[in-house]
Amino acid sequence: MSETNVSQARAATATRTTLARRWLIRVVLITIALWAFGAWGLYDALVAYPKRGAAFAELMQLEYLRAANDRGVLGQASIDDPVAELERLRAKDVTQRSAVEQQRLLWLEALSTPGLGMLLPEHTRMENPGATLARLQSEWAQRPAPKPLSWFDLPSQWLILVVCWGFGTWMLILFGMVASKRYTWDPEAQRLTLPGGATLVPADLDDVDKRKWHKFIVFLKIKPGHATLGGRELRLDLFRYDHLESWVLEMEKTAFPDRQEEEKAADDKQPEMGDGPRTEPDGAGA
């Protein structure tokens, strides 16, 4: 028995939809990927990037202290107000800055990297600049130079976190919404009960629109005389639920018996868009 026949046989005996395995797997994989990528962004924002930024700032401090030592001003290397000093150095014409001031500017700019939060007096005050220089020279003797952080490195990681966890949360909400809905089926009366409680039988169908059939979407146009759904067009996502597609096709076959022959003849000539090859919907069938 072919897979299609097995599916139809199961649908014939089923009276309640279940979540389609293909949709469930897709949602689970996408959700895991979003939350994992968001967690990666959080780790980079809280650990990896701040560590790299602090290391680069420390290397710039070493270069600044070396320049100050070479020019005999190491004793005045401590900075009490780094914010004001950074503004002063930036406002000063580059041609007017001394070599020490240029290195001091590079250090302060490294400390002021957006998101790093290190342009503070506790990071720029040095009680003994000479001892600090000796310590840093010893520590950086064998360490590789880290790459500097750009202005958008840390903010971009927070953006990745917000976007990924935002969509990840939406995927969880979507799963809950889809899982909470059930379609039930009375095979003898061919009565389809919708999640809201309304029911449909073949006689209630004005049309079965398959313009998005290739995306597992079908539109049921309801006759005006229906008690609760008269004149409406219902959009059913067949990708999310097992059995629902077979039930819709069974209702269509009863409501429009001549359509089967017409569609078969059309398929023999040239498949139309609505009845062409089936492809999985983009995303998670949202």
N, C-alpha and C positions, 0 to 999 in steps of 0.2 A: 504493500500500500504506500502510495506516495505521501510526501510530507503534507501536501495540500489536502489530500483525502483524509489523512489522520486529523488535521486541524478541523476540517468540516465535520468529521465524526464526533470529535470532542464537543464542538460547538452545538451539535444537534442534541446532545444530552445535558449540556450545561444550562443552568438557569440563572447564573450570576457571574458577572465579570470578575476577573482577577487582573492584577497588574501584569502587563506584558513583560516577560523576562528581558526582551531586547531593550525595552525602554528603561527598565529598572537598572540593568547593568550600565547603560549609558549615563543615567542620572548619578549613580553611585560613583562611577569613574570621574565624571566631571566635578562632582562635589569634593571628592578626595583631592583631586588635582588643585582645585581652587583654594581649599583650606591649607594644603601643603605649601603651595606657592606663596600664600599670604603669610604663613608661618616663617618661611624663608625670608620674606621681606622684613618681618618683625625681628628676626635674628640679626639680619644685616643692619637694621636701624638701631637696635639696642646694643649689639655686641661688635660685630665685624667692622662696620664702618667707623663707629666712634673709636675703636681700638686703632684702626689704621690712621684716622685723622689725628689722634693724640700722639701716635708715633711720629708722624710727619712733622707735627708742631714741635715735638721734642728735638727732632733733627735740625729744624730751623733755629731752635734755641741754641743748639750747639754751634751752628755756623755763626750766629750772632755773637756768642761769647768768644769765639775764636777771633772774630774781627775786632771786638772790643779789646781783647788781650793783646793783639798785634799792635794796636794803636795806643796802648797804655791807658785805656779808660775802663778797664774791667771793673774797677771799684764802683763806677757809676752805672753799672749795667742793670741794676734792679729798676723795675717800673711800678710805681704805686697806683697810677691811674691809667690802665691800658686802653680804655675807651677813648679818653681825651688824647692820649699819645698817638693812637692810630689815626684819629681825625687830623691831628696836627701834621703828621707825616704825609698823609694823603693830600692834604692841601698844599704842601710844599712842592715846588717845582722839582722835577726829577733831577735836573741839572744842578740844583742847589743842595741835594742830599749828599751827605758824606757816605763813605762805604759802610760805616757802622750803622748809620741811619737806614740805609737801604736794607741791610740784613735784619735790623730791628723791625722794619716794616713787613718784611717777608714772614718773620716769626709771628707778629701780631695778626697778620692776615690769615695765617694758618690757624691761629687760635679762634678767629672770628668766623670760621667756616659755618654757614647756616646749618643749624641743628646740632652743632658740636657743643656749644655752650661753655667754652673754655676761656673766653676773653674776660677774665676776672682777676682781681689783684692776687688771689691765692696762687694763681698760676704764673704770675709775672714778678712777684716779689722774691728777692733772693738775699738772705742775710749774709751769705758768703758766696759771692759769684765765683770766686776762684775754686772753692770746693765743688760747686755745682759743675763748673767746666771740667774738672778732673774726673768727676763721676760720669758725666756724659761721654767724655772721650773714652773712658774704659768700657762703658756699656756698648757704645756704638763701634768699637774697634772691629768686631766680627759680624755685626748685624747688617743685613742688606737694606738699602734705602727704600722705604715704602713710597708708593705713589701718592701724590696729594689728592685730596678730595676736591671735586668740583662743587660749585654752589648748589647743584641740583641733586647730588648723590644721596644725601640723607633724606631730603624731602621726597625724592622719588620712591624711596623704600616705604615711607609711610603711605604714599599714594597707592603703591602696589598692595600694601596691606589692606587699605580701605576698600579698594576696588575688588580685590579677590575675596575678602571675607564678606563684603557686601553681596556679591553675586553668590558666594557660597551659602550665605544665609537665605537668599532668595530661592536657591535650589532646595534647601531644606523645607522652606515654606511651600514651594511648588509640590514637592513630594507629599507633604501632609495633605495638601488640597486634593491632589489626584487620588491618593490612597483613601481619602475619606468618602470619595464618590463611588457609587455602585450602580450599575445598570442590571436590571433583572429581566428575565425572558420567560414568557409562557409559550412553549413550543406549539401547543395545540391551537391556541388562539392567535399565535404570532403577535403577541402583545409585548411591546418593549416598554418597560417602566424606567423613566429617567431619574437621575439622582434627586431631583426636586419633588418627585412623586407623580408627575404627570405621566400619562400612558399614551402610547401610539400603537395603532394597528395599521396594516397596509391600506385600508380604506381612508385613513387620515392623510395619506401622502399625496400632495399635489405634484411633487417632483422630487427626484433624487439627483442632485447636481454633483457631478464628479469632476468639476473643473480643476480640483486639486487632488484628484485621486492618486496621482503619482507621488504625492507627499503625504499619503495616508489621511487625508482630510476629505470629509464628505459633508455636503449641505443638504439637510432635509427641509423641503418647503412644505409647510403644513396648510391644509385646506382651511379656508376662512371659517368653516362651520365647526371646527374643533372647540370644545368648551373652554379650554385654558390657553391653548397655543395657536388659536386660529390666526392665519395670515403670517405667522412668524417663519423665519428661516433659522434652523438649528445647525450649528457647526459641531460636528463630532470628530474628535481626534482618535482615529482607529489605531494609531501607533502605541497608545498608552495602555490599552485594555485588550486582553485576550477575549475572543469570541464575538466581540462587538461587530467586527467587519462581516462575519458570516451571517449574523442576524440581520444586518442592514441589507445584505444581498438577498437574503431570503424574503424579506419584506418587499424589496424592489421587484423580485421575480413575481410575487403574487399581485402586487399593485399594477405592474406594467408588464404583462406577459409577452407582449409583442416586442418589447425592447431587447430581449435577449437575442432574438434572431437578427434584429437590426444592428446591434453592436457586434455580433459575430461576423456579419457581412462586411461591416466597416473595418473590422480588424483584419479580415482577409485581404482587403484592398490596401489600406494604409492606416495604421494606428493613429487615432487622434490624441491630442495632448492629454485629455482627461482619462483615457484608457490605455495610455502607453506604458512603457516599462516602469515598474515601481522603484523608487529610490527612497532611501531613508531620509527623513526630514532633517533640515539643518538644526544644529543644537540638540536640545533634549526634548524636542516636541513641545516646547513651551507655548 
